[in-house]
Amino acid sequence: MKQSAGRGRRLGAAAALAASLALTACGANSADGGEEVTLTFWNNSTTPAWAAYWEEVTADFEAAHEGVTIDVVAISNEDIDGKLQTALAGGQAPDLFVQRGGGKMADMVEAGQLLDITDLVDPEVRESVAEGTFAPYTIDGSLYAMPTSFQPEGIYYSQELFDAAGITETPTTIAELSDAVAKLKESGTAPIALGAKDAWPAAHWYYQFVLRECSQETLESSLAELEFSDQCWVDAGDDLADFAGTEPFNSGFLTTSAQQGAGSSAGLVANHQAAMELMGTWDVGVIASLTPDEQPLPDLGWFPFPAVEGGEGDPTAIMGGVDGYSCSATAPAELCAEFLNFIMTKDNQEAYAEAFDMLPANRDAQGVIAAGPLADAMQAGNDAAYSQVWLDTSLGQNVGNALNVAVVDMLAGKGDAQGIVDAMAAAAAKE
């Protein structure tokens, strides 16, 4: 990550933003005679590089705003949603926090828990971010979060292990993926790492089969109406069951975590104990943090989820997400929004991309992604017929959790494809 030079540029940007936005919230800038203010900021940035980024960028912002302190609290990805829901429900929400969008955000908006930042976004930020990137955080024309990165999901793989297994081309169909699995098993390598202990990584396999089996029209209407009668939802589960029947996943995948330590699914890839993992773009940084030298895996590659024969979904469609940050409804509005604008400057977005190994939402900063798996993922995202936000996010907390648990149950031999659909329908009936 950029150090002293980058810090100086971002500090200058902070000063410029302070002047242009004329900070007035709660008299937060003590240079104007106001009181001291502390913003609490919850994120899921638990790796050293990610934590270092927020330490530096918040220090830059504080330096340009006398009397302002940002209290950064990093919470594991697996815990933050639950802790945030508890805090919001108890009226103890942090001022700033990571936002997933979809049904989960819609519930927050309906409960009056989020700040509408529509009129608080700096015009330069508006111009630098594609309008579609704001879409996941927009409800009825109002914006409730600042997007910082977009995350096309795909399969990360070790080129070294592919070469050792005699795999010369990345799979483009499920049949080709199954062939690659067989070759990797013959070479003595676990083909695919899966952290099913955390539920959502296993469910992502089902999401991808849904994306390939269901047409865009069917998928959009099903998610909007919480109605899952189309056969494609069952077909997707059958596809996953058939694929899982080839035993492609690491031994003990049901008790393997996704991102915590060398024994996690990301750790298995980082240490060449498994050849592939289905994951979003954050996986590049997570894998790097789990290699023996805590450096990027040099042979890491990426390819999009393969096509499904006979499926009605567009084979170029991408499942993914947009990472962003919201202000709570009780936060000092202009100060909180100014911080969101600050992290979206070109310099800060470049540093964000480098620290997180992410695709920055600011198009002016995307030049830092020159090659490698992230560049391939970015190109696939740019070429996609459309992008679909994670299904559990789109469906909301209750239906999404029911979906994730049902997928794990099926993989554990305690359910089937119809059971996944029934679980979603039952949860939707309670909405």
N, C-alpha and C positions, 0 to 999 in steps of 0.2 A: 504494500500500500504506500502511497505517496507520503513522504514525511514533511520536512520543513518547508520545501517549496510549495507543496500542495496546501499545507496549512496556511501559508501566507495568502495564497490566492483565495482560499475559502473564507479567510478572515476578512479580506477585502469585499468579497461578495456579501458577507453578513452585514458589513457596515452600509453597503449600498442598499440592501433590502431594508435595513432599519430606517434609513432616510426616506426611501420611496414609499414605505407603507405607513410611516408616521405612527408608530406604535402607541396605542392609547389604552389597551386593555388593562384594567385594574391598576393603572399607573405603574405598569410593570417595570419600565425603564427608570431606574432611580436617578439617572442623569437629568430626567425631567421632573424630579421631585417626588417620584412615586415611591411606593413601598416595595420591599423585597418580595419576590415571587419565586416559588419553586414549582416546576412542572414535573409531575411523576410520569415516567415513560416506561411502559412494559413492552418488551420485545422477546423474540425467541432466538436471539443471537448469542448462542452459548459457546461457539468455537472461538479460539483466541483471536483469529484475524477479524472475525465479525465484531467481537467485543471491542477490539482496538479501534475499528472504524468509528463506532458510536462514541467511544471515549474521546476521540480526536474531534469529531464533527460537533459534538455537544460543547466541548471546550471552546471551539472557535465561535460558536453561537453565544456562549456565555461571555466571552471576551468582548463581543460587540454590544452586549446588553448588560450594563452594570446593574447589579441587584437581582439578576435572573440566574437561577440555578435549575439545572435539569437533572433530576434523580433517575438514573437509568437502572432498570431492574430486568435482568435476563432470566427468562423462565424457559425450561425445556419445551420443545415443540409439542411433545406429548401431553404436557401438563397445562400449557397456557390457556387453551380454550376453556377448560373446566374452571380454572382459577378466575378467568375473566368473567365468565358467566356468573360465578358466585359474587364477584365484586360488583358487577353491574346490578344484579338483583338486590344486593344489600346496600345500594347507594354509596358504595365505596370505590367507584371506578377510578382508574388512573386517568390523568389528563390526556395522555397519548398512548395508543396501543396498536399493535399489529392487527390488520384487518383482512379477513378472508373473502368477504363479499357474499353474494348469493343469498340463500334463504336465511343464513345465520345473521347477516347484516340487516336483512329486511325485518327480522324480529326485533333487532336493536332499534331500528328506525321507528317501527310501530310503537315500541315502548318509550319513545322519546329520549333515548339514551345517547344519541349521536348529534354532533354539531353539523349543521348544514354549511358546507364550505364553498358553495357554488359561487358566491360573489367575493370570496376571499382569496381565490387562486390568482396569482400574478399573471398578467397577460403573456409574459415571455414564457412562462411555464405552459400555459395553454397552447401556445404555438409550437413548443418543442415536443409535445406528447401527442401521439395519434389519438384522434377522438375515440376510436374504438377501444383504446386502452382505458379510458375513463368509464366505459360502458358498464363493466361489472360493479362499479361503485355508484352508479346513478340509478335513482328511483324516482319516477314521476318527474323527471327533469331536474332533480336536485342531486348534487354531488356530496357524498358523505365520507369519502376517503381519498387520499392522495396515492395514486399508483406509483410504485418505485421500480418495479421490475415485472417482466412477464416471463412465464415459465412453461414452454412447450415440453410436454412429457414424452419420453422415448426410452429406448433401451440402451444403457451404457454397457460397454463391453471392453474386455482386454484384448487388444490386437495380438499380443504375445501368445495368449492362450488359444485364440482362434487359429493362429498360425500353427501352433503345436498340434492342433486337432485336425489340420488340413482344411479349414474353412477359408475359402478364398474370396467369398463375396458375402456382404451382410444380407440377412434374410429380408425378402420383400413380401412373402406370404407366410401364413401359419404353417403350411407344409414345409417350407424351407426352414422355418424356425425349428420345427420338430426334427428335421434332418440335422441341423446344427447341434441340437440337444443330444442326439444319438452319438454324433461324432465326439462331442466333448466328454460324454460318459465313457466312451471307448478309450479316450486318452487319459482317463483317470481324474478328470476335473469335474467338480460340481458345476452343472451348466448355468443355473440361475439362482442367485441369492434372493431370499424372500424373508422379510421381517414380519411374519404374520402375528407375532405377539402383540404388535401395536395396531392390528386390525386393518387400518387404512391402507398399508402397502399391499396387502392381499386383495382388498376390495378394488384397488386400482386396476388389477388384471381384469376384473369383471367390467369396470368402467370402459376399458379399452375395447373389450368385445362388444359392449353395447354400442359404442361409437361406430364400430364397423358393421354391426348387424342392423341397426336402426337408421332409417333415413333422417335427415336433419329435421324435416317437418314433424315426423313422429316423435323424435326426441324432444324437440322444443314444446310440443303440445303436451306430452306426457309430464314433463317437468313443471309446466305452468299449471296444469290441472291436477297434478298428483294422481294420475291415472295410468296404470301399467298393463292394460289388457292386450296390447299389441304383442303378437307372438315373438317379436324380436327380443323382448326382455327375457323370455324363457330360453330362446335360442342362444343368447349370449351366455347364460349360465351353463347350458349344455356344452357350448364351445369350451368354456373354462374347465368344466369337469372332464371333458375328453382330453384336453391338453394336460391337465394335472395327472391324469391317468398314466401318462408316459413317465411320471416321476422326474420332472425337470428341476425341481427345487432342491436346495441344500438339505442335508439330513438334519432333522430337528427344526424345520422352518416354522412350525407352529409355536415354538417357544423362543424363537430368535427375534431380538429387537431390531429396529430399522437402522438406528443411527448412533447407538450408544456403545462405543468401544470397539475393539478389534474383532470381537465375536459377533458384532451386528452384521446385518446384510451388507451395509456399505463397507464395513471392515473386511468382510470376506473378499469383496472385490479389490479393496485397497491392498490386500496382502496376497493376491493371486490365488485365493482358495476357492473362488468361484469366478465364472467368466462373464456373467451378465447380471444386470439389475434394472428393473423397470422403475423409473423415478423421474421427478422433475429436475429442473436445471440446478437446483441447489446441491444436487448430489455431487457435482464436480468438487465443490469446496469441502463437503463432508468427507468424501473419499480422500481428498488431499490431507485432511487433518488426521486421518487414521492410517496413513502409510507409515512405515518405520521411521522415515526422516521427516514426516509431516510436510512433505512437498507434493505438488500435483503428480498424479500417476502418469508417467510419460507415454504409456501406450493406450491411454483411455480413448475410446471412440464412442460414437453415438449413431443410432439409426432409429427412424420412426417405427411405431408399432405396425407390424405387418398387416397386409390385407387379409380379409376373411372371404373365402370362396362363397359366392352366393349372397353375401351380405348386401344390404341396401344402403349402407353408409358409404360416404365418399372416402376412398382410401387415403386421400391427402388430408382429411380433417384431423385436427390436433386437439387432444385433451390437455388441459393445462390450467394455469391459474395466473392471477395478477396479484403480486404482493403489494401491500400498501399499508397506510397508517391512518387511523381516524383520531379525531379529537372527541372527547366525551362532551355531552351537552352542558356539563358544569365547568368545563375548562375555560380559562380566559381566552375568549374567541380569537382576537386579533393576534395575540402573542402565539397561541398554539398554531394558528394558520401560517404565521410568519415562519415558524420553524419548519413546517411542511414545505413551504416555498423554498426555504433555504437548502434543504436536503435535495431539492430538485435542480439546483444549478448544475451547469455542465461539469465543472470541476468536481463537485460532490458526487454526481452520478458516475463519473469516471472512476473515482475512488471507490464508490460503492460496488461497481462492477468488478473491480480488481480484488477487493477484499472478500466479496461474497461469491465470486465466480458466477455472477448472475448477468442476465441481459437487461441493461438499463432501460427504463421507460422513456427517458429523454433521448430522442433520436440523435441529437447533436453529440451525445456521449457514446454512441454505439460503435464508433470507430475503434474503441479499445478492444473490441471482440474481433480479432483479426483472423484467427484460425483455430482449429481444434474442435472438440465436441460441442462447445457452446456456439461456435460459428455455424456448425451444421444444424444445430437445433434452431438457431435464429433464422436460417434460411428456410427450414421446413415450416416454421411459423409464418414467415412472410409469404410462402407459397401455398399455405393451407386454404382449402375451399372455405372453411370456417373454423373457429375455435370454440370449444366447449369447456366451460369452467367445471372443475371437479364435481362429480355427481353429488357427493355428500354435502358439499358447500351449496350447490344449487337447490338441493332438497330441503335444507334446513336441519337444525340440530336433531330433532326426534326421528324423522324419516331417514336422514343420512346415517345416524348411528345404527338404526335398525338394519339398514342395507349392509353396512360394514360388518356387523356381527354375523349376519346371515351368510355372507360370503365365507367368512372364516369357518362357520359351522359346516358348510358344505365341504370345504377342503379338509375338514377334520372327520368327514364321514358321518356327520350328524344331520345332514339335510341334503336337499337337491335344488335344481334350478328353479322349480316351481316354488320351493320354500323361500327363496330369495324374494321373488315377486310377492308372495303372500305376506312376508314380513314388512315389505314396504307399504303394501296396501293397508295392512292392519294399523301401522303407525300413522299413515295418512288419514285414516278414518277418525283418528283422535284429534286431528288438527282443528 
